[in-house]
Amino acid sequence: MSDSMVVRKLPAGLKQRLRVRAAAHGRSVEAEVRSILMDAVYADDFVVTWLEDVATLTPGEELVVPERGHGREPVPFE
C-alpha cells in the first residue's frame, strides 16, 4: 500500500502551472508533483551526506568535491 497526502490552500495559479509543467513533461499532474517532491527530498540527502563528510575531515585532509550530475533539462520558452 502506498501513502497519500492532500495539500490544501495552494496559492492562486499554482495548480494551472503544475498542469502546464506536467504536460510539458508528458505526464499527469499527480506524477509531476511526485517527481518534484522526490527531486527535492533526494537532493537534500545528497547535501546532508556531503556535509557530514566535510565535518569529519581532519586538518590537512583534502576535500573531495563530487562531480555534478546532468541536472534538469532547460525549460523551453516557446
C-alpha positions in Angstrom: 0.0 0.0 0.0 1.3 3.4 -0.9 1.0 6.6 1.1 -1.1 9.5 0.0 -1.5 13.1 1.1 -3.7 16.1 0.4 -2.4 19.6 0.0 -4.8 22.4 0.7 -4.8 26.2 0.2 -2.5 26.2 -2.8 -1.5 29.7 -4.0 -3.6 31.1 -6.9 -2.5 29.8 -10.2 -0.2 27.0 -8.9 -2.4 24.2 -10.0 -2.6 25.5 -13.5 1.2 26.0 -13.6 1.5 22.4 -12.5 -0.8 21.3 -15.3 1.3 23.1 -17.8 4.6 21.7 -16.4 3.2 18.2 -16.3 2.0 18.4 -20.0 5.5 19.7 -21.0 7.0 16.5 -19.4 4.3 14.2 -20.8 2.9 13.1 -17.5 -0.1 13.6 -15.2 -0.2 16.4 -12.6 0.0 13.7 -9.9 3.1 12.2 -11.5 4.6 15.7 -11.9 4.1 16.5 -8.2 5.6 13.2 -7.2 8.7 13.9 -9.3 9.1 17.4 -7.9 8.8 16.1 -4.3 11.2 13.2 -4.9 13.8 15.6 -6.5 13.5 18.0 -3.6 13.9 15.3 -0.9 16.7 13.3 -2.6 18.6 16.5 -3.4 18.7 17.3 0.3 20.0 13.7 1.1 23.0 14.5 -1.2 23.7 17.7 0.6 23.4 16.2 4.1 25.7 13.3 3.2 28.3 15.7 1.7 28.2 18.0 4.7 28.6 15.0 7.1 31.7 14.0 5.0 33.1 17.6 5.3 32.5 17.6 9.0 34.7 14.5 9.5 37.7 15.9 7.7 40.9 16.2 9.6 43.2 19.2 9.3 45.2 19.0 6.1 43.0 16.3 4.5 41.9 17.1 1.0 38.2 17.8 0.4 36.8 15.7 -2.4 34.2 17.6 -4.4 31.8 15.3 -6.1 31.1 15.6 -9.8 27.9 17.4 -10.7 25.1 15.4 -12.4 23.5 16.4 -15.6 20.7 18.2 -13.7 17.4 19.1 -15.3 16.6 19.9 -18.9 16.2 23.7 -19.5 12.7 24.9 -19.8 11.7 25.8 -23.3 10.2 29.3 -23.6 8.4 28.9 -26.8 
